[in-house]
Amino acid sequence: MEKFGKSQPVKRREDVRFLTGEGRYVDDIAPANALQSFVFRSPVAHAVITDLDVSDARDAEGVHAVYVLADLEGAGLNVAMQGVTVKNRDGSEGAAPERPILARDRLRFVGEPVAVIVAETLAQARDAAEMIMLDYDDLPAKMDMAAGGEAVHAEAPDNVAYDWHMGDEAATQVAFDKAARIVSLDVGDNRIIVNSMEPRGCYAEPEGDRVHVAINGQGVWGPKDQLAKALNIPADDIRVTNPDTGGGFGMKGMMYPEYFVVAHAARALGRPVRWMSERTEAMLSDNAGRDLTSLTELAFDADHRIIGYRVFTEANMGAYNSQYAQAIQTQLFSRVLTGVYDMPAAYLRSVGYFTNTTQVDAYRGAGRPEAIYILERAMDRAARELGVDPLELRRINFIKPDQFPYTTLVDETYDVGDFDKVLTRAEAEADIPGFAARKAADAAEGRLRGLGLCYYIESILGDPAESAKVEFTEEGRVNIYVGTQSNGQGHETVYAQFLADQSGIPVDMIDVVQGDSDRIKQGGGTGGSRSVTVQNTATLATVGAMTEAFTAFLSDETGVPAADISFDDERFRLEGSNLTPTMLEVADMAREKGREDLLVHEQRTKLEARSFPNGCHVTEVVVDPDTGVVTVDRYAVVDDFGNLINPMLAEGQVHGGVVQGIGQALTEHVQFDEDGQLLTATFMDYALPRADDVPYIGFTSEPVPSTANVMGMKGCGEAGTVGALAAVSNAVQDALWEHGVRQADMPFTPMKVWDLMKDARIAAE
């Protein structure tokens, strides 16, 4: 492939190695002589440790070390893990109890790491774990999202992690006082387990006086800083790498206890040490997603315009503050609180609670899917109660094109948008006019058909700054160094494609370098749908600097004034000369002249504003009333992602996100018993969506180019999930409404749906 037009659906080149078993994942590349580690975890949800004896385990065959918290502290480690806090309504800081790397004095959730055994083989480490004597006094497990109960932490009275708010409460109350109609809805957002294809894992190896830690994560610079702080050594003494990573979805975007212990063990023992999670272990210890309930209230005037919006959310933090957890259902949730609607007043209050469950943190969308889910559920309920077509109610309240740039009540500035245009296209693509006939046909066969839609908006961006470095190698190839980290999204393709588009360098000659803190000095990693937007902005700046430097060089070499030299994304053109060198040819000329300074170019850019992907999901479900089975029968997505760099990769991201949304809506649900034992700890009990749960997903682009970056792009990585939750849920509610079901919450498992219909029949009798 020498050259292709811009915005083309180029096939993912990394898939060749992934699909032929040649991926370089952390468990594939760990040193052959690495010691194996095994984590001894809490068997109960809440207890006081009365005795922890690891002496027999330390004496077991093949064991090199057994670490408990006292060992780490004795070695000088800083054992408190990081977790952000938010401001409470009264101005105080949210609760910040210590989260130690290994359990200290008390056990707080099933699966909490208590000790780590390092041995020659994994079997020996497992056997030694059986010799650990752990005695404890049980405490009542705190399992409900409510104030009170057995204290999980003394630092959090009534188990309240935070009590946060945003908006003008008084103005919102005034709007409700004068409303013609008020619509309210309680909405649950069920806890899920991320279940990335590749479970978490790491290895560490001494490299002289330094240590190299390989983690299958979403970036290397955050882990590098946190490891340095925990190990109490200079950051320059640590190298962190991310090899191929099989899925992250936010769950791998933060640090976990195992990484610290493995790094310490490698330094202390002078040997490489590895750890790889098993699937049930991952279900117990990986940060979970969602797990909140919300009371939503919409105030309308007599013309069906929203004049006030009020939300009260209660969120489960789990046993500790995970790295970003307090920010998820507060600050990130609030970014899209009012969605695509022109609202004069809104107020959000969010309360987080500690419970004796695994921590909850970022999961695909991180707060934005939760906010859009409740808003779009409430809009559908309002359409029913007001007797207005759900599309028309949205159109009445949309922010209009001439209102952009539009500053929301939470001080986010939407740069551009044409929501009615996207909705109208979705109405056609989904064949909404044909729904009545399809519904009638199903009714004749005894089935229920429902239509659901969601109009979402996403707020992208984590770190707004990124660097790109282009290096011409002696082998005649080109390296591009990037600060993001692929977790399967196709970065190697899209970054090489974009550089080829802008520079004329053949894409097959470009190698993408990522995930190495020694080779790339800074970067923002992957998260917040930021990768392609921020990284390609930096690449564009680097190509500009490279073009300018090469132009000056050619001018010096040929005598042609720089003003008479141009570059057309493929070749340099020198006025009055027959020379038309490519970037590679100019680089070869520079090397021959000893101009090594022209062989490496780097620029760092910072986006001053976010972009706001938005779109409409329309789906139809069919419900079998005899069994409660819900089938997603039709699914159409029309998205405004601005200008697309690679439409095929964007569509793939949407498909994956929609499937994750369908999974949460229909099949996935974490269940604990009253004692905090996880009942859904295997794939026999936790139902991931399968191929036959998902219909063909139609994808259409209806772009309004963003003004927030020079490429006119809007991120797409999380958009599919943001829209899918409410679309599927609204469709199920639509199917069940005429049968008397007025409150239907995810997940819509067969038993749950069957019970809802049964209860509705009984209530009607």
C-alpha positions in Angstrom: 0.0 0.0 0.0 1.8 3.1 -1.2 -0.8 5.8 -1.0 -4.4 6.2 -0.4 -7.0 9.0 -0.1 -7.7 10.6 3.2 -10.5 9.2 5.5 -10.3 5.7 3.9 -11.3 2.4 5.6 -7.8 1.0 5.7 -7.7 -2.5 7.2 -6.0 -3.0 10.6 -2.5 -4.2 10.0 -1.9 -5.3 13.6 -4.7 -7.9 13.2 -2.4 -10.2 11.2 -0.3 -10.9 14.2 -3.2 -10.9 16.6 -5.2 -13.5 14.6 -2.2 -15.7 13.9 -1.2 -16.0 17.6 1.8 -13.8 17.3 0.7 -11.0 19.6 3.2 -10.0 22.3 1.1 -10.0 25.5 2.6 -9.7 28.9 2.3 -13.4 29.8 3.9 -14.3 26.4 7.0 -12.1 26.9 7.8 -12.5 30.6 11.4 -13.7 31.1 11.7 -17.5 31.0 13.5 -17.5 34.4 10.9 -15.4 36.1 9.6 -16.4 39.5 5.9 -17.0 39.8 3.7 -15.1 42.2 0.3 -16.0 43.6 -2.0 -13.7 45.6 -3.6 -15.0 48.8 -7.0 -13.2 49.1 -9.6 -12.5 51.7 -12.2 -15.2 51.8 -14.8 -13.0 53.5 -16.2 -9.5 52.9 -15.7 -8.0 56.4 -13.7 -9.1 59.3 -11.0 -8.1 61.8 -7.8 -10.0 61.3 -6.8 -11.6 64.6 -3.8 -13.6 63.3 -1.9 -13.9 60.1 0.8 -16.6 60.1 2.8 -17.1 56.9 5.8 -18.9 58.5 4.9 -22.3 57.1 4.4 -20.8 53.6 7.8 -19.1 53.8 9.4 -22.5 54.5 7.6 -24.3 51.7 9.4 -25.9 48.8 10.4 -23.5 46.1 9.2 -20.4 47.9 11.5 -17.3 47.7 9.4 -14.9 49.6 6.0 -14.2 51.2 4.9 -10.6 51.5 2.4 -9.2 53.9 1.8 -5.5 54.6 4.3 -5.4 57.4 7.0 -6.7 55.1 6.4 -3.9 52.6 6.4 -1.3 55.3 9.6 -2.8 56.8 11.3 -2.5 53.4 10.4 1.2 53.3 7.5 1.2 50.9 4.8 3.8 50.9 1.9 1.4 51.0 -1.1 3.8 50.6 -2.6 3.7 47.1 -3.8 6.8 45.4 -7.4 7.8 45.0 -8.9 11.2 44.1 -11.5 12.9 46.3 -14.1 15.5 45.5 -15.5 18.4 47.5 -18.6 17.7 49.6 -21.6 20.1 49.5 -20.4 21.7 52.7 -16.9 22.4 51.3 -15.1 19.7 53.1 -13.1 17.0 51.3 -14.6 13.6 50.5 -13.5 10.7 52.7 -10.0 9.4 52.1 -9.4 6.3 54.1 -6.2 4.5 53.6 -6.2 1.8 50.9 -3.2 -0.3 51.7 -1.5 -2.4 49.0 -2.2 -5.4 51.2 -4.8 -5.8 53.9 -4.0 -4.0 57.2 -5.8 -5.3 60.3 -9.1 -5.7 58.6 -10.6 -7.5 55.6 -13.0 -5.3 53.6 -14.1 -7.3 50.5 -13.9 -10.9 49.2 -10.8 -11.0 47.1 -8.9 -8.3 48.9 -5.1 -9.1 48.6 -3.7 -10.2 52.0 -0.4 -11.8 51.1 1.7 -12.5 48.0 3.8 -15.7 47.6 6.7 -15.7 45.2 8.1 -19.2 44.2 9.9 -21.0 41.5 6.7 -22.3 40.0 3.1 -21.3 40.2 2.1 -24.7 41.6 4.6 -24.2 44.5 3.2 -20.7 45.2 -0.3 -22.1 45.2 0.7 -24.9 47.6 2.3 -22.4 49.9 -0.8 -20.3 50.0 -2.6 -23.3 51.4 -0.3 -23.1 54.4 -1.1 -19.6 55.4 -3.1 -19.4 58.6 -5.5 -16.5 58.6 -7.8 -16.1 61.7 -10.4 -13.4 61.8 -13.5 -12.2 63.6 -16.4 -11.7 61.3 -18.2 -8.4 61.0 -21.5 -7.6 59.4 -21.1 -7.0 55.7 -22.2 -3.5 54.5 -24.0 -4.3 51.2 -26.6 -1.6 50.7 -26.2 1.8 49.1 -27.4 3.8 52.1 -26.1 5.7 55.0 -25.5 3.7 58.2 -24.7 0.1 59.0 -21.4 -1.4 60.1 -18.6 1.1 59.4 -16.3 0.1 56.6 -13.9 2.9 57.5 -13.7 4.9 60.7 -12.8 7.9 58.4 -16.2 7.7 56.7 -19.1 8.3 59.2 -22.3 6.5 58.1 -20.1 5.0 55.2 -20.6 8.2 53.2 -17.6 8.6 50.8 -18.7 11.9 49.5 -21.8 14.1 49.3 -21.3 16.3 46.2 -23.4 18.7 44.2 -23.4 20.9 41.1 -25.8 23.5 39.7 -28.2 26.1 41.1 -30.5 24.3 43.5 -32.6 27.4 44.2 -33.1 28.3 40.6 -34.0 24.7 39.8 -36.6 24.7 42.6 -38.1 27.8 41.2 -38.5 26.1 37.8 -40.2 23.1 39.4 -42.5 25.4 41.4 -43.9 27.0 38.2 -43.8 23.8 36.0 -47.0 22.8 34.1 -45.9 19.1 34.4 -43.3 17.2 36.4 -42.1 13.8 35.4 -40.0 11.7 37.7 -38.4 8.3 37.4 -36.2 6.1 39.6 -33.5 4.4 37.5 -31.1 1.7 38.4 -27.7 1.2 36.7 -26.5 -2.3 37.5 -23.0 -3.2 38.5 -20.9 -5.0 35.8 -17.6 -6.8 35.7 -15.4 -5.6 32.8 -14.0 -9.0 31.8 -11.4 -7.8 29.3 -10.4 -10.6 26.9 -6.9 -10.6 28.5 -7.0 -10.5 32.3 -4.7 -8.2 34.2 -1.0 -9.2 34.5 2.5 -7.9 34.9 6.1 -8.8 35.3 9.1 -7.0 36.8 12.8 -7.5 36.2 15.9 -5.9 37.6 17.9 -3.9 35.0 21.1 -3.0 36.8 20.2 -0.4 39.5 16.8 0.1 37.8 13.7 -2.0 37.6 11.6 -2.7 34.5 7.8 -3.3 35.1 5.7 -4.5 32.2 1.9 -4.0 32.7 -0.9 -4.8 30.3 -2.4 -1.3 31.0 -3.5 1.9 29.3 -0.4 4.0 29.7 3.0 3.9 31.3 3.6 7.4 32.9 1.0 7.2 35.6 2.2 3.8 36.8 5.8 5.0 36.6 5.1 7.9 39.0 3.0 5.8 41.3 5.6 3.0 41.4 8.3 5.5 42.2 6.3 6.9 45.0 5.4 3.5 46.5 8.9 2.0 46.1 10.4 5.2 47.4 12.9 5.5 44.6 13.6 8.1 41.9 11.3 7.8 38.9 14.4 7.6 36.7 15.1 4.3 38.2 11.9 2.8 36.8 11.0 1.8 33.3 7.4 0.9 32.6 6.2 -0.7 29.4 2.8 -1.7 28.0 3.1 -4.6 25.5 0.1 -5.7 23.4 -3.0 -5.4 25.7 -6.1 -7.4 25.1 -8.8 -4.8 26.2 -8.8 -2.2 28.8 -12.1 -0.3 28.8 -11.0 2.0 31.7 -10.5 -0.9 34.1 -6.8 -1.2 33.2 -6.3 2.6 33.4 -5.4 2.6 37.1 -2.9 0.9 39.4 -3.6 -2.3 41.4 -1.8 -3.8 44.4 -0.2 -6.7 42.5 1.9 -4.4 40.4 3.6 -2.8 43.4 4.3 -6.1 45.1 5.8 -7.7 42.0 8.0 -4.7 41.4 9.2 -4.7 45.0 9.8 -8.5 44.8 11.9 -8.2 41.7 14.1 -5.6 43.3 14.4 -7.4 46.6 15.1 -10.9 45.2 17.2 -9.8 42.2 15.1 -12.0 39.9 12.4 -11.4 37.4 8.9 -11.9 39.0 5.6 -12.4 37.1 1.9 -12.5 38.0 -1.1 -13.2 35.9 -4.7 -13.1 37.0 -7.0 -16.0 36.5 -10.6 -15.3 35.4 -12.4 -15.8 38.7 -9.6 -13.9 40.4 -10.2 -11.0 38.0 -13.9 -11.1 38.7 -13.2 -10.8 42.4 -10.5 -8.1 42.2 -10.8 -6.0 39.0 -12.5 -2.7 39.5 -16.2 -3.0 38.6 -18.3 -0.5 36.7 -21.5 1.4 37.1 -23.6 0.4 40.2 -25.7 3.4 41.0 -29.3 4.4 41.3 -30.8 7.8 40.4 -34.0 9.7 40.9 -34.5 12.0 37.9 -37.1 14.8 37.7 -37.9 16.8 34.6 -40.0 20.0 34.8 -41.9 21.1 31.7 -43.8 24.2 30.7 -47.2 24.0 28.9 -45.4 23.8 25.5 -43.4 20.7 26.6 -40.2 22.6 27.0 -37.8 21.5 29.8 -37.5 24.3 32.3 -35.8 22.4 35.1 -33.9 19.1 35.6 -33.0 17.6 38.9 -31.0 14.4 39.7 -30.2 12.6 42.9 -27.7 9.8 42.4 -26.4 7.3 44.9 -23.3 5.4 43.9 -21.5 2.4 45.3 -17.7 3.0 45.7 -17.0 -0.5 47.0 -14.6 -1.0 49.9 -12.1 1.7 49.0 -11.7 4.8 46.9 -10.3 3.4 43.6 -8.0 5.8 41.7 -10.7 7.9 39.9 -13.9 6.6 41.5 -15.1 9.7 43.4 -14.8 11.7 40.2 -16.8 9.3 38.0 -20.3 9.8 39.3 -19.7 13.5 40.1 -17.4 15.5 37.8 -17.5 13.2 34.8 -21.2 12.5 35.2 -21.9 16.2 35.3 -20.1 17.0 32.0 -23.1 15.8 30.0 -25.8 16.1 32.7 -28.2 18.1 30.4 -27.4 16.1 27.3 -28.4 17.7 24.0 -31.2 19.8 25.5 -31.5 23.5 26.1 -32.2 23.7 29.8 -32.4 26.9 31.8 -31.9 25.2 35.2 -30.5 22.0 36.5 -29.1 20.5 39.8 -27.2 17.3 40.5 -26.5 15.8 43.9 -24.4 12.7 44.1 -23.7 10.7 47.2 -21.2 7.8 47.3 -21.1 5.0 49.8 -18.5 2.6 50.9 -19.6 -1.1 50.9 -17.9 -4.4 51.5 -17.6 -5.1 47.7 -14.9 -4.7 45.1 -14.0 -1.2 44.1 -15.9 0.6 41.3 -14.1 2.8 38.9 -14.0 3.9 35.2 -15.7 1.6 32.7 -16.2 2.5 29.0 -17.6 6.1 29.2 -16.9 6.7 32.9 -19.8 8.7 34.1 -21.1 9.9 30.8 -23.0 6.7 29.9 -24.6 6.8 33.4 -25.7 10.5 32.9 -27.1 9.9 29.4 -28.8 6.7 30.4 -30.9 8.3 33.1 -31.7 11.4 31.1 -32.8 9.5 28.0 -34.9 7.1 30.1 -36.5 10.1 31.7 -37.2 11.7 28.3 -38.9 8.5 27.1 -41.0 8.4 30.3 -41.9 12.1 29.8 -43.0 11.5 26.2 -45.4 8.9 27.5 -46.8 10.9 30.3 -47.1 14.1 28.2 -48.6 12.2 25.3 -45.9 13.5 22.9 -44.0 11.5 20.2 -40.6 10.8 21.7 -38.8 12.1 18.7 -40.9 15.3 18.7 -40.2 15.9 22.4 -36.5 15.7 21.8 -36.8 18.1 18.8 -38.7 20.6 20.9 -35.9 20.7 23.4 -32.8 20.3 21.3 -30.1 22.9 21.3 -30.5 24.5 17.9 -27.7 24.9 15.4 -27.7 28.7 15.7 -27.1 28.5 19.4 -23.6 27.1 19.0 -21.1 27.5 20.6 -23.4 26.6 23.5 -22.3 26.8 27.1 -24.1 24.4 29.3 -25.2 24.8 32.9 -22.1 22.9 33.9 -19.8 25.3 32.0 -19.0 22.9 29.2 -19.0 24.6 25.8 -20.4 22.5 22.9 -18.7 23.9 19.9 -21.0 22.6 17.1 -23.9 20.3 16.4 -27.0 19.7 14.4 -29.0 17.2 16.5 -32.2 17.4 14.5 -30.3 16.6 11.3 -28.8 13.5 13.0 -32.2 12.4 14.5 -33.9 12.8 11.1 -31.3 10.6 9.5 -31.7 8.0 12.2 -35.4 8.0 11.8 -34.9 7.1 8.2 -32.1 4.6 8.6 -34.0 2.7 11.3 -37.2 2.8 9.3 -39.2 4.1 12.3 -42.3 4.6 10.0 -42.3 0.8 9.4 -42.3 0.0 13.1 -46.1 -0.2 13.4 -46.3 -2.9 10.8 -43.5 -5.0 12.4 -45.2 -4.6 15.8 -48.5 -5.8 14.4 -46.9 -8.8 12.7 -45.2 -9.9 16.0 -48.4 -9.3 17.9 -50.2 -11.7 15.6 -47.6 -14.4 16.6 -48.0 -13.6 20.3 -44.7 -11.7 20.6 -44.2 -8.1 21.9 -42.1 -5.6 20.0 -40.7 -2.4 21.4 -39.0 0.6 19.9 -36.4 2.5 21.8 -34.1 5.4 21.1 -31.4 7.4 22.7 -29.9 10.7 21.7 -26.5 10.9 23.4 -23.7 13.4 23.6 -20.2 12.5 24.8 -17.5 14.7 26.4 -14.1 13.5 25.2 -10.6 14.2 26.5 -8.4 13.1 29.3 -5.0 14.8 29.2 -5.4 17.4 26.4 -1.7 17.5 25.7 0.3 15.0 23.6 3.6 14.6 21.8 4.6 13.0 18.5 8.1 12.2 17.4 9.0 11.1 13.9 12.4 9.4 13.4 14.1 8.4 10.2 16.1 5.2 10.9 19.3 3.9 9.3 17.3 1.0 7.9 15.3 3.4 5.8 12.2 3.1 7.9 10.3 5.7 9.9 9.3 5.4 13.6 6.5 7.5 15.0 6.6 7.6 18.8 3.2 8.2 20.4 2.0 8.9 24.0 -1.2 6.9 23.9 -1.6 3.1 24.3 -3.5 0.7 22.1 -5.8 -1.8 23.9 -7.1 -3.2 20.6 -8.5 -0.1 19.0 -6.3 -0.2 15.9 -3.8 2.6 16.8 -1.0 1.1 14.8 -3.1 1.4 11.7 -4.6 4.8 12.3 -1.4 6.5 13.4 0.6 5.1 10.5 -2.2 5.9 8.1 -2.5 9.5 9.3 1.3 10.1 9.1 1.3 8.6 5.6 -1.6 10.8 4.6 0.2 13.9 5.8 3.8 13.1 4.8 3.6 10.9 1.8 5.7 8.3 3.6 4.5 4.8 2.5 2.4 3.4 5.3 4.3 0.1 5.1 7.5 1.9 6.0 6.1 3.4 9.2 6.4 1.7 12.6 4.4 2.9 15.6 6.3 3.0 18.9 4.2 3.1 22.1 4.1 2.1 25.7 7.7 2.5 26.8 8.6 5.2 29.4 12.3 5.1 28.4 11.7 5.7 24.7 8.8 8.2 25.2 9.3 10.7 27.9 5.7 11.7 28.5 2.2 10.9 27.3 -1.4 10.8 28.4 -2.1 7.1 27.8 -5.5 5.9 26.6 -8.9 6.9 28.0 -11.7 9.4 27.6 -11.9 8.8 23.8 -8.8 11.0 23.5 -6.3 8.9 21.5 -6.7 9.7 17.9 -7.8 13.3 18.4 -4.9 14.4 20.6 -2.3 12.1 19.1 -3.0 13.1 15.5 -3.1 16.7 16.4 0.5 16.3 17.7 1.4 14.3 14.6 0.1 17.1 12.3 2.2 19.6 14.2 5.3 17.4 13.9 4.8 16.9 10.1 4.5 20.7 9.9 7.8 21.2 11.7 9.4 18.5 9.7 8.2 20.0 6.4 9.6 23.4 7.4 13.0 22.0 8.4 13.3 19.9 5.2 12.2 23.0 3.1 15.0 25.0 4.6 17.5 22.2 4.0 16.4 21.8 0.4 16.7 25.6 -0.1 20.3 25.5 1.3 21.2 22.6 -0.9 19.7 23.8 -4.2 19.7 27.5 -3.9 15.9 27.6 -4.5 14.4 30.2 -2.1 12.3 28.5 0.6 9.3 30.5 -0.5 9.5 28.7 -3.8 9.5 25.2 -2.3 6.2 23.6 -1.5 5.0 20.2 -0.2 1.8 18.6 -1.3 1.5 15.8 1.2 3.4 13.5 -1.2 6.5 15.3 -2.6 8.4 18.6 -2.4 8.1 20.8 -5.4 10.9 23.2 -6.2 10.0 26.0 -8.5 12.3 26.1 -11.5 13.7 22.7 -10.8 12.9 19.2 -11.8 13.6 17.9 -8.3 10.5 16.4 -6.6 11.9 14.5 -3.6 9.8 12.6 -1.1 10.2 12.9 2.6 12.2 9.7 2.7 14.5 11.0 -0.1 15.1 14.3 1.7 15.9 12.3 4.9 18.4 10.2 2.9 20.0 13.4 1.5 20.2 14.9 5.0 21.9 11.7 6.3 24.5 11.8 3.5 25.2 15.4 4.4 25.7 14.5 8.1 22.6 16.4 9.1 21.5 14.0 11.9 19.5 16.9 13.4 17.0 16.6 10.5 16.3 12.9 11.1 14.3 13.4 14.3 11.4 15.8 14.6 9.1 16.2 17.6 6.2 18.5 18.6 4.0 18.7 21.6 0.5 20.2 21.3 -2.4 20.9 23.7 -6.0 21.1 22.8 -7.7 24.1 24.4 -11.2 22.6 24.2 -13.1 19.3 24.1 -15.0 18.0 21.2 -18.5 16.5 21.7 -19.4 13.4 19.7 -23.1 12.9 19.5 -25.6 10.7 17.8 -28.8 8.7 17.9 -29.3 5.0 18.6 -32.6 3.4 17.5 -33.3 -0.3 18.4 -36.2 -2.7 18.3 -36.5 -5.6 20.7 -38.8 -8.6 20.6 -40.1 -10.1 23.9 -41.4 -13.6 24.2 -44.1 -13.3 26.9 -43.9 -17.1 27.7 -40.3 -17.1 28.6 -39.3 -13.5 29.2 -36.5 -13.7 26.6 -35.6 -10.4 25.0 -34.1 -10.4 21.5 -32.5 -7.3 20.0 -33.9 -7.5 16.5 -32.8 -4.3 14.8 -30.2 -1.7 15.6 -29.3 1.5 13.8 -26.7 4.2 14.8 -26.3 7.6 13.2 -23.3 9.4 14.7 -21.7 12.8 14.4 -18.0 12.1 14.9 -17.0 15.0 12.8 -14.4 14.2 10.2 -13.4 10.5 10.3 -9.8 9.5 9.9 -10.6 5.8 9.3 -14.3 5.1 9.0 -13.9 1.3 9.4 -12.1 1.7 12.7 -14.7 4.2 13.9 -17.5 1.7 13.0 -15.7 -1.1 14.7 -15.5 1.0 17.9 -19.2 1.7 17.7 -20.0 -1.9 17.2 -17.9 -2.9 20.2 -19.4 -0.2 22.4 -23.0 -1.1 21.4 -22.3 -4.8 22.2 -21.0 -3.8 25.7 -24.2 -1.8 26.2 -26.4 -4.6 25.1 -24.5 -6.9 27.5 -25.2 -4.7 30.4 -28.8 -4.1 29.4 -29.7 -7.8 28.8 -27.3 -10.3 30.4 -24.6 -8.9 32.7 -25.2 -8.4 36.4 -23.0 -8.7 39.4 -24.7 -10.5 42.3 -23.5 -10.8 45.9 -25.1 -12.6 48.7 -25.9 -10.9 52.0 -22.5 -11.8 53.4 -20.7 -10.2 50.5 -19.8 -13.4 48.6 -19.7 -12.9 44.9 -22.2 -15.2 43.3 -21.3 -14.4 39.7 -17.6 -15.3 39.7 -17.4 -17.5 36.6 -18.8 -17.4 33.1 -21.3 -20.1 34.2 -22.9 -17.4 36.3 -22.0 -14.2 34.7 -23.4 -13.9 31.2 -21.4 -11.9 28.7 -23.2 -11.1 25.4 -22.7 -13.7 22.7 -22.9 -13.4 18.9 -26.5 -14.5 18.8 -27.4 -11.7 21.3 -26.5 -9.0 18.8 -28.2 -8.1 15.5 -26.6 -6.4 12.5 -25.7 -2.9 13.7 -26.1 -0.3 11.0 -23.7 2.6 11.2 -24.1 5.9 9.4 -21.9 9.0 9.7 -23.7 12.4 9.7 -20.7 14.7 10.5 -20.6 18.3 11.7 -16.8 18.9 11.9 -15.6 20.0 15.3 -13.9 23.4 15.7 -12.0 22.2 18.8 -9.1 20.7 16.7 -7.6 21.3 13.3 -8.8 18.0 12.0 -12.5 18.6 12.8 -12.6 15.3 14.7 -14.7 14.0 17.5 -13.7 11.0 19.5 -15.6 7.7 19.1 -14.2 5.1 21.5 -16.9 5.2 24.1 -19.8 6.5 22.1 -21.4 3.1 21.3 -21.8 2.3 25.0 -23.0 5.8 25.9 -26.0 5.4 23.5 -26.8 1.7 23.8 -27.9 1.5 27.4 -30.9 3.8 27.1 -31.8 2.7 23.6 -32.2 -0.9 24.6 -33.8 -0.2 27.9 -36.4 2.2 26.3 -37.2 -0.5 23.7 -37.8 -3.1 26.4 -39.9 -0.6 28.4 -41.9 0.1 25.3 -42.6 -3.5 24.6 -43.8 -4.1 28.2 -45.7 -0.9 28.7 -49.0 -2.0 27.2 -48.9 -5.0 29.5 -48.9 -2.8 32.6 -45.2 -2.8 33.4 -44.3 0.7 34.4 -40.9 0.3 35.9 -38.3 -1.8 34.0 -34.6 -1.6 34.9 -31.5 -3.4 33.6 -30.6 -6.1 33.2 -33.5 -7.5 31.3 -32.8 -11.2 31.9 -35.6 -13.7 31.0 -36.5 -14.3 34.7 -36.7 -10.6 35.5 -38.8 -9.8 32.5 -41.1 -12.8 33.1 -41.5 -11.7 36.7 -42.3 -8.1 35.7 -45.0 -9.3 33.4 -46.4 -11.7 36.0 -46.5 -9.0 38.7 -48.2 -6.6 36.3 -50.9 -9.2 35.5 -51.5 -9.9 39.2 -51.7 -6.2 39.9 -54.3 -5.8 37.1 -56.5 -8.6 38.4 
